[in-house]
Amino acid sequence: MQIFSERLKALRKEKRLKQSEMALRLEISTRAYQNYETNVTVPLVETLIALADFFDVSTDYLLGRSGNPESHKKNFKKFDGALYVENIENE
């Protein structure tokens, strides 16, 4: 999953964090985190969710299923008295 590795590295660099700092936050070894960024391994689902939450992006964005990092954010609107969710993704 090359796109996952690329996006993870870019997001980490945006926050100006070191790989070792990310590893500490995720409670994993630095080597395990480095393996994510070098496309050697992929994280467990729980770790993937933690990464998405930390970077405030969707898991779909991390995995390359969406080009919009904010696709997880929704707008709630009312239509004829019923509440519905409108995705703000503009793809």
PyMOL Python script that loads the backbone (N, CA, C, O; Angstrom):
from pymol import cmd

cmd.read_pdbstr("""\
ATOM      1  N   MET A   1       0.834  -1.183   0.000  1.00  0.00           N
ATOM      2  CA  MET A   1       0.000   0.000   0.000  1.00  0.00           C
ATOM      3  C   MET A   1       0.876   1.243   0.000  1.00  0.00           C
ATOM      4  O   MET A   1       1.020   1.927   1.013  1.00  0.00           O
ATOM      5  N   GLN A   2       1.437   1.507  -1.127  1.00  0.00           N
ATOM      6  CA  GLN A   2       2.356   2.625  -1.269  1.00  0.00           C
ATOM      7  C   GLN A   2       1.698   3.960  -0.905  1.00  0.00           C
ATOM      8  O   GLN A   2       2.324   4.811  -0.273  1.00  0.00           O
ATOM      9  N   ILE A   3       0.450   4.136  -1.302  1.00  0.00           N
ATOM     10  CA  ILE A   3      -0.212   5.419  -1.027  1.00  0.00           C
ATOM     11  C   ILE A   3      -0.381   5.643   0.473  1.00  0.00           C
ATOM     12  O   ILE A   3      -0.267   6.772   0.950  1.00  0.00           O
ATOM     13  N   PHE A   4      -0.653   4.571   1.216  1.00  0.00           N
ATOM     14  CA  PHE A   4      -0.757   4.694   2.669  1.00  0.00           C
ATOM     15  C   PHE A   4       0.565   5.200   3.240  1.00  0.00           C
ATOM     16  O   PHE A   4       0.585   6.140   4.035  1.00  0.00           O
ATOM     17  N   SER A   5       1.653   4.583   2.836  1.00  0.00           N
ATOM     18  CA  SER A   5       2.971   4.971   3.340  1.00  0.00           C
ATOM     19  C   SER A   5       3.284   6.427   3.017  1.00  0.00           C
ATOM     20  O   SER A   5       3.782   7.169   3.864  1.00  0.00           O
ATOM     21  N   GLU A   6       2.989   6.824   1.789  1.00  0.00           N
ATOM     22  CA  GLU A   6       3.263   8.205   1.365  1.00  0.00           C
ATOM     23  C   GLU A   6       2.430   9.214   2.144  1.00  0.00           C
ATOM     24  O   GLU A   6       2.940  10.246   2.581  1.00  0.00           O
ATOM     25  N   ARG A   7       1.159   8.914   2.314  1.00  0.00           N
ATOM     26  CA  ARG A   7       0.279   9.846   3.037  1.00  0.00           C
ATOM     27  C   ARG A   7       0.638   9.924   4.510  1.00  0.00           C
ATOM     28  O   ARG A   7       0.612  11.001   5.106  1.00  0.00           O
ATOM     29  N   LEU A   8       0.971   8.785   5.094  1.00  0.00           N
ATOM     30  CA  LEU A   8       1.349   8.769   6.503  1.00  0.00           C
ATOM     31  C   LEU A   8       2.587   9.628   6.735  1.00  0.00           C
ATOM     32  O   LEU A   8       2.632  10.426   7.672  1.00  0.00           O
ATOM     33  N   LYS A   9       3.577   9.462   5.887  1.00  0.00           N
ATOM     34  CA  LYS A   9       4.811  10.238   6.015  1.00  0.00           C
ATOM     35  C   LYS A   9       4.540  11.731   5.827  1.00  0.00           C
ATOM     36  O   LYS A   9       5.061  12.554   6.579  1.00  0.00           O
ATOM     37  N   ALA A  10       3.736  12.080   4.837  1.00  0.00           N
ATOM     38  CA  ALA A  10       3.420  13.492   4.581  1.00  0.00           C
ATOM     39  C   ALA A  10       2.680  14.114   5.762  1.00  0.00           C
ATOM     40  O   ALA A  10       2.978  15.239   6.161  1.00  0.00           O
ATOM     41  N   LEU A  11       1.722  13.385   6.317  1.00  0.00           N
ATOM     42  CA  LEU A  11       0.961  13.910   7.459  1.00  0.00           C
ATOM     43  C   LEU A  11       1.869  14.103   8.673  1.00  0.00           C
ATOM     44  O   LEU A  11       1.752  15.096   9.391  1.00  0.00           O
ATOM     45  N   ARG A  12       2.767  13.154   8.897  1.00  0.00           N
ATOM     46  CA  ARG A  12       3.700  13.273  10.029  1.00  0.00           C
ATOM     47  C   ARG A  12       4.593  14.500   9.842  1.00  0.00           C
ATOM     48  O   ARG A  12       4.812  15.270  10.778  1.00  0.00           O
ATOM     49  N   LYS A  13       5.098  14.669   8.641  1.00  0.00           N
ATOM     50  CA  LYS A  13       5.984  15.809   8.377  1.00  0.00           C
ATOM     51  C   LYS A  13       5.245  17.143   8.499  1.00  0.00           C
ATOM     52  O   LYS A  13       5.832  18.133   8.936  1.00  0.00           O
ATOM     53  N   GLU A  14       3.970  17.182   8.119  1.00  0.00           N
ATOM     54  CA  GLU A  14       3.174  18.405   8.293  1.00  0.00           C
ATOM     55  C   GLU A  14       3.128  18.828   9.751  1.00  0.00           C
ATOM     56  O   GLU A  14       3.129  20.018  10.066  1.00  0.00           O
ATOM     57  N   LYS A  15       3.088  17.842  10.634  1.00  0.00           N
ATOM     58  CA  LYS A  15       3.039  18.131  12.076  1.00  0.00           C
ATOM     59  C   LYS A  15       4.426  18.277  12.675  1.00  0.00           C
ATOM     60  O   LYS A  15       4.573  18.506  13.875  1.00  0.00           O
ATOM     61  N   ARG A  16       5.442  18.142  11.834  1.00  0.00           N
ATOM     62  CA  ARG A  16       6.842  18.272  12.258  1.00  0.00           C
ATOM     63  C   ARG A  16       7.187  17.312  13.397  1.00  0.00           C
ATOM     64  O   ARG A  16       7.810  17.694  14.387  1.00  0.00           O
ATOM     65  N   LEU A  17       6.772  16.073  13.233  1.00  0.00           N
ATOM     66  CA  LEU A  17       7.057  15.043  14.224  1.00  0.00           C
ATOM     67  C   LEU A  17       8.078  14.056  13.672  1.00  0.00           C
ATOM     68  O   LEU A  17       8.154  13.833  12.464  1.00  0.00           O
ATOM     69  N   LYS A  18       8.847  13.478  14.557  1.00  0.00           N
ATOM     70  CA  LYS A  18       9.800  12.430  14.189  1.00  0.00           C
ATOM     71  C   LYS A  18       9.095  11.084  14.223  1.00  0.00           C
ATOM     72  O   LYS A  18       8.061  10.928  14.872  1.00  0.00           O
ATOM     73  N   GLN A  19       9.660  10.124  13.526  1.00  0.00           N
ATOM     74  CA  GLN A  19       9.095   8.781  13.547  1.00  0.00           C
ATOM     75  C   GLN A  19       9.059   8.233  14.969  1.00  0.00           C
ATOM     76  O   GLN A  19       8.094   7.574  15.355  1.00  0.00           O
ATOM     77  N   SER A  20      10.089   8.498  15.739  1.00  0.00           N
ATOM     78  CA  SER A  20      10.133   8.007  17.117  1.00  0.00           C
ATOM     79  C   SER A  20       9.028   8.624  17.970  1.00  0.00           C
ATOM     80  O   SER A  20       8.495   7.968  18.865  1.00  0.00           O
ATOM     81  N   GLU A  21       8.683   9.881  17.696  1.00  0.00           N
ATOM     82  CA  GLU A  21       7.602  10.528  18.435  1.00  0.00           C
ATOM     83  C   GLU A  21       6.250   9.902  18.089  1.00  0.00           C
ATOM     84  O   GLU A  21       5.398   9.726  18.960  1.00  0.00           O
ATOM     85  N   MET A  22       6.062   9.569  16.818  1.00  0.00           N
ATOM     86  CA  MET A  22       4.825   8.896  16.417  1.00  0.00           C
ATOM     87  C   MET A  22       4.731   7.520  17.067  1.00  0.00           C
ATOM     88  O   MET A  22       3.670   7.113  17.538  1.00  0.00           O
ATOM     89  N   ALA A  23       5.844   6.821  17.084  1.00  0.00           N
ATOM     90  CA  ALA A  23       5.864   5.492  17.700  1.00  0.00           C
ATOM     91  C   ALA A  23       5.464   5.569  19.178  1.00  0.00           C
ATOM     92  O   ALA A  23       4.690   4.744  19.663  1.00  0.00           O
ATOM     93  N   LEU A  24       5.996   6.561  19.880  1.00  0.00           N
ATOM     94  CA  LEU A  24       5.631   6.743  21.290  1.00  0.00           C
ATOM     95  C   LEU A  24       4.140   6.996  21.447  1.00  0.00           C
ATOM     96  O   LEU A  24       3.502   6.423  22.331  1.00  0.00           O
ATOM     97  N   ARG A  25       3.587   7.840  20.605  1.00  0.00           N
ATOM     98  CA  ARG A  25       2.152   8.156  20.674  1.00  0.00           C
ATOM     99  C   ARG A  25       1.292   6.919  20.422  1.00  0.00           C
ATOM    100  O   ARG A  25       0.223   6.761  21.012  1.00  0.00           O
ATOM    101  N   LEU A  26       1.774   6.044  19.535  1.00  0.00           N
ATOM    102  CA  LEU A  26       1.016   4.836  19.186  1.00  0.00           C
ATOM    103  C   LEU A  26       1.350   3.650  20.087  1.00  0.00           C
ATOM    104  O   LEU A  26       0.732   2.589  19.995  1.00  0.00           O
ATOM    105  N   GLU A  27       2.340   3.848  20.960  1.00  0.00           N
ATOM    106  CA  GLU A  27       2.797   2.793  21.861  1.00  0.00           C
ATOM    107  C   GLU A  27       3.283   1.572  21.090  1.00  0.00           C
ATOM    108  O   GLU A  27       2.940   0.434  21.409  1.00  0.00           O
ATOM    109  N   ILE A  28       4.093   1.841  20.065  1.00  0.00           N
ATOM    110  CA  ILE A  28       4.726   0.779  19.275  1.00  0.00           C
ATOM    111  C   ILE A  28       6.205   1.124  19.162  1.00  0.00           C
ATOM    112  O   ILE A  28       6.627   2.218  19.540  1.00  0.00           O
ATOM    113  N   SER A  29       6.982   0.196  18.647  1.00  0.00           N
ATOM    114  CA  SER A  29       8.410   0.465  18.475  1.00  0.00           C
ATOM    115  C   SER A  29       8.627   1.423  17.306  1.00  0.00           C
ATOM    116  O   SER A  29       7.800   1.524  16.400  1.00  0.00           O
ATOM    117  N   THR A  30       9.743   2.112  17.352  1.00  0.00           N
ATOM    118  CA  THR A  30      10.094   3.004  16.246  1.00  0.00           C
ATOM    119  C   THR A  30      10.221   2.203  14.957  1.00  0.00           C
ATOM    120  O   THR A  30       9.788   2.661  13.900  1.00  0.00           O
ATOM    121  N   ARG A  31      10.806   1.017  15.033  1.00  0.00           N
ATOM    122  CA  ARG A  31      10.957   0.171  13.851  1.00  0.00           C
ATOM    123  C   ARG A  31       9.590  -0.190  13.256  1.00  0.00           C
ATOM    124  O   ARG A  31       9.429  -0.186  12.036  1.00  0.00           O
ATOM    125  N   ALA A  32       8.615  -0.498  14.100  1.00  0.00           N
ATOM    126  CA  ALA A  32       7.272  -0.830  13.599  1.00  0.00           C
ATOM    127  C   ALA A  32       6.687   0.363  12.853  1.00  0.00           C
ATOM    128  O   ALA A  32       6.091   0.203  11.788  1.00  0.00           O
ATOM    129  N   TYR A  33       6.858   1.563  13.415  1.00  0.00           N
ATOM    130  CA  TYR A  33       6.343   2.748  12.736  1.00  0.00           C
ATOM    131  C   TYR A  33       7.080   2.984  11.424  1.00  0.00           C
ATOM    132  O   TYR A  33       6.456   3.292  10.408  1.00  0.00           O
ATOM    133  N   GLN A  34       8.390   2.843  11.439  1.00  0.00           N
ATOM    134  CA  GLN A  34       9.175   3.018  10.211  1.00  0.00           C
ATOM    135  C   GLN A  34       8.709   2.056   9.129  1.00  0.00           C
ATOM    136  O   GLN A  34       8.687   2.407   7.949  1.00  0.00           O
ATOM    137  N   ASN A  35       8.340   0.854   9.524  1.00  0.00           N
ATOM    138  CA  ASN A  35       7.853  -0.133   8.561  1.00  0.00           C
ATOM    139  C   ASN A  35       6.557   0.314   7.886  1.00  0.00           C
ATOM    140  O   ASN A  35       6.314  -0.038   6.731  1.00  0.00           O
ATOM    141  N   TYR A  36       5.732   1.075   8.580  1.00  0.00           N
ATOM    142  CA  TYR A  36       4.524   1.623   7.954  1.00  0.00           C
ATOM    143  C   TYR A  36       4.901   2.625   6.869  1.00  0.00           C
ATOM    144  O   TYR A  36       4.341   2.608   5.773  1.00  0.00           O
ATOM    145  N   GLU A  37       5.855   3.496   7.186  1.00  0.00           N
ATOM    146  CA  GLU A  37       6.230   4.544   6.245  1.00  0.00           C
ATOM    147  C   GLU A  37       7.061   4.045   5.068  1.00  0.00           C
ATOM    148  O   GLU A  37       7.155   4.720   4.043  1.00  0.00           O
ATOM    149  N   THR A  38       7.655   2.879   5.209  1.00  0.00           N
ATOM    150  CA  THR A  38       8.465   2.335   4.117  1.00  0.00           C
ATOM    151  C   THR A  38       7.750   1.202   3.391  1.00  0.00           C
ATOM    152  O   THR A  38       8.351   0.488   2.589  1.00  0.00           O
ATOM    153  N   ASN A  39       6.476   1.048   3.676  1.00  0.00           N
ATOM    154  CA  ASN A  39       5.631   0.070   2.982  1.00  0.00           C
ATOM    155  C   ASN A  39       6.066  -1.376   3.210  1.00  0.00           C
ATOM    156  O   ASN A  39       5.868  -2.235   2.351  1.00  0.00           O
ATOM    157  N   VAL A  40       6.657  -1.634   4.371  1.00  0.00           N
ATOM    158  CA  VAL A  40       7.050  -3.002   4.719  1.00  0.00           C
ATOM    159  C   VAL A  40       5.871  -3.742   5.335  1.00  0.00           C
ATOM    160  O   VAL A  40       5.622  -4.907   5.023  1.00  0.00           O
ATOM    161  N   THR A  41       5.141  -3.047   6.222  1.00  0.00           N
ATOM    162  CA  THR A  41       3.955  -3.624   6.850  1.00  0.00           C
ATOM    163  C   THR A  41       2.848  -2.570   6.898  1.00  0.00           C
ATOM    164  O   THR A  41       3.084  -1.381   6.681  1.00  0.00           O
ATOM    165  N   VAL A  42       1.651  -3.037   7.184  1.00  0.00           N
ATOM    166  CA  VAL A  42       0.517  -2.133   7.388  1.00  0.00           C
ATOM    167  C   VAL A  42       0.054  -2.298   8.834  1.00  0.00           C
ATOM    168  O   VAL A  42       0.210  -3.365   9.428  1.00  0.00           O
ATOM    169  N   PRO A  43      -0.513  -1.237   9.390  1.00  0.00           N
ATOM    170  CA  PRO A  43      -0.936  -1.316  10.792  1.00  0.00           C
ATOM    171  C   PRO A  43      -2.195  -2.150  10.979  1.00  0.00           C
ATOM    172  O   PRO A  43      -2.951  -2.397  10.040  1.00  0.00           O
ATOM    173  N   LEU A  44      -2.390  -2.570  12.208  1.00  0.00           N
ATOM    174  CA  LEU A  44      -3.645  -3.209  12.594  1.00  0.00           C
ATOM    175  C   LEU A  44      -4.768  -2.187  12.474  1.00  0.00           C
ATOM    176  O   LEU A  44      -4.519  -0.982  12.454  1.00  0.00           O
ATOM    177  N   VAL A  45      -5.976  -2.659  12.397  1.00  0.00           N
ATOM    178  CA  VAL A  45      -7.125  -1.768  12.255  1.00  0.00           C
ATOM    179  C   VAL A  45      -7.170  -0.749  13.388  1.00  0.00           C
ATOM    180  O   VAL A  45      -7.442   0.427  13.150  1.00  0.00           O
ATOM    181  N   GLU A  46      -6.907  -1.184  14.609  1.00  0.00           N
ATOM    182  CA  GLU A  46      -6.946  -0.272  15.750  1.00  0.00           C
ATOM    183  C   GLU A  46      -5.920   0.850  15.591  1.00  0.00           C
ATOM    184  O   GLU A  46      -6.196   2.003  15.922  1.00  0.00           O
ATOM    185  N   THR A  47      -4.751   0.510  15.088  1.00  0.00           N
ATOM    186  CA  THR A  47      -3.702   1.506  14.877  1.00  0.00           C
ATOM    187  C   THR A  47      -4.065   2.435  13.736  1.00  0.00           C
ATOM    188  O   THR A  47      -3.816   3.638  13.808  1.00  0.00           O
ATOM    189  N   LEU A  48      -4.648   1.889  12.688  1.00  0.00           N
ATOM    190  CA  LEU A  48      -5.094   2.703  11.559  1.00  0.00           C
ATOM    191  C   LEU A  48      -6.111   3.746  12.016  1.00  0.00           C
ATOM    192  O   LEU A  48      -6.031   4.911  11.625  1.00  0.00           O
ATOM    193  N   ILE A  49      -7.051   3.332  12.831  1.00  0.00           N
ATOM    194  CA  ILE A  49      -8.059   4.257  13.366  1.00  0.00           C
ATOM    195  C   ILE A  49      -7.397   5.313  14.244  1.00  0.00           C
ATOM    196  O   ILE A  49      -7.755   6.489  14.174  1.00  0.00           O
ATOM    197  N   ALA A  50      -6.437   4.905  15.069  1.00  0.00           N
ATOM    198  CA  ALA A  50      -5.725   5.862  15.923  1.00  0.00           C
ATOM    199  C   ALA A  50      -4.972   6.894  15.076  1.00  0.00           C
ATOM    200  O   ALA A  50      -4.951   8.078  15.413  1.00  0.00           O
ATOM    201  N   LEU A  51      -4.363   6.450  13.993  1.00  0.00           N
ATOM    202  CA  LEU A  51      -3.662   7.370  13.095  1.00  0.00           C
ATOM    203  C   LEU A  51      -4.630   8.354  12.452  1.00  0.00           C
ATOM    204  O   LEU A  51      -4.359   9.553  12.399  1.00  0.00           O
ATOM    205  N   ALA A  52      -5.753   7.850  11.968  1.00  0.00           N
ATOM    206  CA  ALA A  52      -6.756   8.717  11.347  1.00  0.00           C
ATOM    207  C   ALA A  52      -7.271   9.744  12.355  1.00  0.00           C
ATOM    208  O   ALA A  52      -7.416  10.920  12.023  1.00  0.00           O
ATOM    209  N   ASP A  53      -7.541   9.311  13.563  1.00  0.00           N
ATOM    210  CA  ASP A  53      -8.005  10.235  14.605  1.00  0.00           C
ATOM    211  C   ASP A  53      -6.942  11.277  14.928  1.00  0.00           C
ATOM    212  O   ASP A  53      -7.249  12.462  15.059  1.00  0.00           O
ATOM    213  N   PHE A  54      -5.700  10.839  15.057  1.00  0.00           N
ATOM    214  CA  PHE A  54      -4.619  11.758  15.404  1.00  0.00           C
ATOM    215  C   PHE A  54      -4.441  12.834  14.336  1.00  0.00           C
ATOM    216  O   PHE A  54      -4.293  14.013  14.657  1.00  0.00           O
ATOM    217  N   PHE A  55      -4.455  12.430  13.077  1.00  0.00           N
ATOM    218  CA  PHE A  55      -4.249  13.376  11.979  1.00  0.00           C
ATOM    219  C   PHE A  55      -5.548  14.044  11.520  1.00  0.00           C
ATOM    220  O   PHE A  55      -5.522  14.904  10.639  1.00  0.00           O
ATOM    221  N   ASP A  56      -6.662  13.661  12.100  1.00  0.00           N
ATOM    222  CA  ASP A  56      -7.982  14.202  11.760  1.00  0.00           C
ATOM    223  C   ASP A  56      -8.286  14.031  10.270  1.00  0.00           C
ATOM    224  O   ASP A  56      -8.704  14.964   9.585  1.00  0.00           O
ATOM    225  N   VAL A  57      -8.061  12.807   9.798  1.00  0.00           N
ATOM    226  CA  VAL A  57      -8.389  12.436   8.425  1.00  0.00           C
ATOM    227  C   VAL A  57      -9.185  11.139   8.479  1.00  0.00           C
ATOM    228  O   VAL A  57      -9.267  10.504   9.530  1.00  0.00           O
ATOM    229  N   SER A  58      -9.767  10.747   7.363  1.00  0.00           N
ATOM    230  CA  SER A  58     -10.510   9.490   7.324  1.00  0.00           C
ATOM    231  C   SER A  58      -9.565   8.323   7.066  1.00  0.00           C
ATOM    232  O   SER A  58      -8.484   8.494   6.502  1.00  0.00           O
ATOM    233  N   THR A  59      -9.985   7.146   7.481  1.00  0.00           N
ATOM    234  CA  THR A  59      -9.207   5.950   7.139  1.00  0.00           C
ATOM    235  C   THR A  59      -9.215   5.749   5.629  1.00  0.00           C
ATOM    236  O   THR A  59      -8.240   5.248   5.068  1.00  0.00           O
ATOM    237  N   ASP A  60     -10.301   6.132   4.964  1.00  0.00           N
ATOM    238  CA  ASP A  60     -10.344   6.044   3.502  1.00  0.00           C
ATOM    239  C   ASP A  60      -9.250   6.897   2.881  1.00  0.00           C
ATOM    240  O   ASP A  60      -8.622   6.483   1.906  1.00  0.00           O
ATOM    241  N   TYR A  61      -9.016   8.072   3.426  1.00  0.00           N
ATOM    242  CA  TYR A  61      -7.953   8.927   2.906  1.00  0.00           C
ATOM    243  C   TYR A  61      -6.593   8.257   3.115  1.00  0.00           C
ATOM    244  O   TYR A  61      -5.785   8.197   2.187  1.00  0.00           O
ATOM    245  N   LEU A  62      -6.337   7.759   4.314  1.00  0.00           N
ATOM    246  CA  LEU A  62      -5.061   7.106   4.585  1.00  0.00           C
ATOM    247  C   LEU A  62      -4.826   5.921   3.649  1.00  0.00           C
ATOM    248  O   LEU A  62      -3.700   5.680   3.213  1.00  0.00           O
ATOM    249  N   LEU A  63      -5.888   5.188   3.346  1.00  0.00           N
ATOM    250  CA  LEU A  63      -5.755   3.987   2.527  1.00  0.00           C
ATOM    251  C   LEU A  63      -5.826   4.255   1.028  1.00  0.00           C
ATOM    252  O   LEU A  63      -5.697   3.331   0.224  1.00  0.00           O
ATOM    253  N   GLY A  64      -6.028   5.504   0.651  1.00  0.00           N
ATOM    254  CA  GLY A  64      -6.062   5.847  -0.762  1.00  0.00           C
ATOM    255  C   GLY A  64      -7.401   5.653  -1.433  1.00  0.00           C
ATOM    256  O   GLY A  64      -7.492   5.706  -2.660  1.00  0.00           O
ATOM    257  N   ARG A  65      -8.448   5.430  -0.650  1.00  0.00           N
ATOM    258  CA  ARG A  65      -9.793   5.253  -1.218  1.00  0.00           C
ATOM    259  C   ARG A  65     -10.489   6.579  -1.448  1.00  0.00           C
ATOM    260  O   ARG A  65     -11.538   6.632  -2.089  1.00  0.00           O
ATOM    261  N   SER A  66      -9.905   7.658  -0.922  1.00  0.00           N
ATOM    262  CA  SER A  66     -10.456   8.997  -1.086  1.00  0.00           C
ATOM    263  C   SER A  66      -9.294   9.969  -1.238  1.00  0.00           C
ATOM    264  O   SER A  66      -8.246   9.802  -0.614  1.00  0.00           O
ATOM    265  N   GLY A  67      -9.483  10.965  -2.055  1.00  0.00           N
ATOM    266  CA  GLY A  67      -8.475  11.999  -2.203  1.00  0.00           C
ATOM    267  C   GLY A  67      -8.723  13.176  -1.287  1.00  0.00           C
ATOM    268  O   GLY A  67      -7.929  14.116  -1.247  1.00  0.00           O
ATOM    269  N   ASN A  68      -9.821  13.129  -0.550  1.00  0.00           N
ATOM    270  CA  ASN A  68     -10.214  14.221   0.330  1.00  0.00           C
ATOM    271  C   ASN A  68      -9.948  13.834   1.780  1.00  0.00           C
ATOM    272  O   ASN A  68     -10.625  12.957   2.316  1.00  0.00           O
ATOM    273  N   PRO A  69      -8.967  14.477   2.425  1.00  0.00           N
ATOM    274  CA  PRO A  69      -8.681  14.116   3.818  1.00  0.00           C
ATOM    275  C   PRO A  69      -9.807  14.442   4.785  1.00  0.00           C
ATOM    276  O   PRO A  69      -9.809  13.961   5.919  1.00  0.00           O
ATOM    277  N   GLU A  70     -10.765  15.253   4.351  1.00  0.00           N
ATOM    278  CA  GLU A  70     -11.871  15.623   5.239  1.00  0.00           C
ATOM    279  C   GLU A  70     -13.151  14.866   4.918  1.00  0.00           C
ATOM    280  O   GLU A  70     -14.236  15.289   5.317  1.00  0.00           O
ATOM    281  N   SER A  71     -13.039  13.760   4.208  1.00  0.00           N
ATOM    282  CA  SER A  71     -14.233  13.016   3.804  1.00  0.00           C
ATOM    283  C   SER A  71     -14.969  12.397   4.986  1.00  0.00           C
ATOM    284  O   SER A  71     -16.106  11.949   4.841  1.00  0.00           O
ATOM    285  N   HIS A  72     -14.334  12.367   6.151  1.00  0.00           N
ATOM    286  CA  HIS A  72     -14.987  11.814   7.340  1.00  0.00           C
ATOM    287  C   HIS A  72     -15.880  12.827   8.040  1.00  0.00           C
ATOM    288  O   HIS A  72     -16.642  12.473   8.940  1.00  0.00           O
ATOM    289  N   LYS A  73     -15.787  14.081   7.629  1.00  0.00           N
ATOM    290  CA  LYS A  73     -16.604  15.118   8.261  1.00  0.00           C
ATOM    291  C   LYS A  73     -17.939  15.211   7.549  1.00  0.00           C
ATOM    292  O   LYS A  73     -18.005  15.203   6.319  1.00  0.00           O
ATOM    293  N   LYS A  74     -18.963  15.297   8.307  1.00  0.00           N
ATOM    294  CA  LYS A  74     -20.319  15.306   7.751  1.00  0.00           C
ATOM    295  C   LYS A  74     -21.048  16.573   8.169  1.00  0.00           C
ATOM    296  O   LYS A  74     -20.753  17.174   9.203  1.00  0.00           O
ATOM    297  N   ASN A  75     -21.995  16.956   7.348  1.00  0.00           N
ATOM    298  CA  ASN A  75     -22.913  18.052   7.679  1.00  0.00           C
ATOM    299  C   ASN A  75     -24.280  17.441   7.952  1.00  0.00           C
ATOM    300  O   ASN A  75     -24.780  16.644   7.159  1.00  0.00           O
ATOM    301  N   PHE A  76     -24.877  17.813   9.065  1.00  0.00           N
ATOM    302  CA  PHE A  76     -26.215  17.342   9.372  1.00  0.00           C
ATOM    303  C   PHE A  76     -27.209  18.414   8.946  1.00  0.00           C
ATOM    304  O   PHE A  76     -27.065  19.584   9.299  1.00  0.00           O
ATOM    305  N   LYS A  77     -28.213  18.005   8.189  1.00  0.00           N
ATOM    306  CA  LYS A  77     -29.218  18.946   7.699  1.00  0.00           C
ATOM    307  C   LYS A  77     -30.602  18.358   7.906  1.00  0.00           C
ATOM    308  O   LYS A  77     -30.770  17.149   8.066  1.00  0.00           O
ATOM    309  N   LYS A  78     -31.581  19.238   7.898  1.00  0.00           N
ATOM    310  CA  LYS A  78     -32.966  18.787   7.999  1.00  0.00           C
ATOM    311  C   LYS A  78     -33.649  18.952   6.657  1.00  0.00           C
ATOM    312  O   LYS A  78     -33.457  19.949   5.961  1.00  0.00           O
ATOM    313  N   PHE A  79     -34.446  17.964   6.306  1.00  0.00           N
ATOM    314  CA  PHE A  79     -35.223  17.995   5.074  1.00  0.00           C
ATOM    315  C   PHE A  79     -36.604  17.471   5.408  1.00  0.00           C
ATOM    316  O   PHE A  79     -36.752  16.313   5.798  1.00  0.00           O
ATOM    317  N   ASP A  80     -37.600  18.298   5.260  1.00  0.00           N
ATOM    318  CA  ASP A  80     -38.971  17.938   5.632  1.00  0.00           C
ATOM    319  C   ASP A  80     -39.046  17.374   7.047  1.00  0.00           C
ATOM    320  O   ASP A  80     -39.755  16.402   7.307  1.00  0.00           O
ATOM    321  N   GLY A  81     -38.303  18.001   7.953  1.00  0.00           N
ATOM    322  CA  GLY A  81     -38.362  17.601   9.355  1.00  0.00           C
ATOM    323  C   GLY A  81     -37.498  16.410   9.715  1.00  0.00           C
ATOM    324  O   GLY A  81     -37.313  16.129  10.899  1.00  0.00           O
ATOM    325  N   ALA A  82     -36.959  15.698   8.728  1.00  0.00           N
ATOM    326  CA  ALA A  82     -36.116  14.533   9.012  1.00  0.00           C
ATOM    327  C   ALA A  82     -34.649  14.953   8.994  1.00  0.00           C
ATOM    328  O   ALA A  82     -34.235  15.786   8.188  1.00  0.00           O
ATOM    329  N   LEU A  83     -33.893  14.373   9.881  1.00  0.00           N
ATOM    330  CA  LEU A  83     -32.466  14.656   9.945  1.00  0.00           C
ATOM    331  C   LEU A  83     -31.739  13.710   9.006  1.00  0.00           C
ATOM    332  O   LEU A  83     -31.982  12.504   9.027  1.00  0.00           O
ATOM    333  N   TYR A  84     -30.850  14.247   8.183  1.00  0.00           N
ATOM    334  CA  TYR A  84     -30.034  13.398   7.328  1.00  0.00           C
ATOM    335  C   TYR A  84     -28.615  13.924   7.288  1.00  0.00           C
ATOM    336  O   TYR A  84     -28.359  15.071   7.654  1.00  0.00           O
ATOM    337  N   VAL A  85     -27.698  13.089   6.845  1.00  0.00           N
ATOM    338  CA  VAL A  85     -26.292  13.446   6.797  1.00  0.00           C
ATOM    339  C   VAL A  85     -25.909  13.734   5.364  1.00  0.00           C
ATOM    340  O   VAL A  85     -26.216  12.965   4.453  1.00  0.00           O
ATOM    341  N   GLU A  86     -25.231  14.859   5.179  1.00  0.00           N
ATOM    342  CA  GLU A  86     -24.720  15.210   3.857  1.00  0.00           C
ATOM    343  C   GLU A  86     -23.198  15.186   3.927  1.00  0.00           C
ATOM    344  O   GLU A  86     -22.597  15.907   4.724  1.00  0.00           O
ATOM    345  N   ASN A  87     -22.586  14.370   3.103  1.00  0.00           N
ATOM    346  CA  ASN A  87     -21.127  14.289   3.064  1.00  0.00           C
ATOM    347  C   ASN A  87     -20.608  15.557   2.397  1.00  0.00           C
ATOM    348  O   ASN A  87     -21.141  15.983   1.373  1.00  0.00           O
ATOM    349  N   ILE A  88     -19.559  16.167   2.978  1.00  0.00           N
ATOM    350  CA  ILE A  88     -19.009  17.393   2.423  1.00  0.00           C
ATOM    351  C   ILE A  88     -17.942  17.120   1.380  1.00  0.00           C
ATOM    352  O   ILE A  88     -17.359  18.055   0.833  1.00  0.00           O
ATOM    353  N   GLU A  89     -17.683  15.868   1.101  1.00  0.00           N
ATOM    354  CA  GLU A  89     -16.654  15.498   0.123  1.00  0.00           C
ATOM    355  C   GLU A  89     -17.034  16.000  -1.256  1.00  0.00           C
ATOM    356  O   GLU A  89     -18.167  15.819  -1.701  1.00  0.00           O
ATOM    357  N   ASN A  90     -16.103  16.620  -1.917  1.00  0.00           N
ATOM    358  CA  ASN A  90     -16.329  17.165  -3.246  1.00  0.00           C
ATOM    359  C   ASN A  90     -15.455  16.468  -4.266  1.00  0.00           C
ATOM    360  O   ASN A  90     -14.589  17.098  -4.873  1.00  0.00           O
ATOM    361  N   GLU A  91     -15.664  15.203  -4.461  1.00  0.00           N
ATOM    362  CA  GLU A  91     -14.869  14.449  -5.437  1.00  0.00           C
ATOM    363  C   GLU A  91     -15.666  14.209  -6.676  1.00  0.00           C
ATOM    364  O   GLU A  91     -15.171  13.589  -7.618  1.00  0.00           O
TER     365      GLU A  91
END
""", "prot")
cmd.dss("prot")
cmd.show_as("cartoon", "prot")
cmd.util.cbc("prot")
cmd.orient("prot")
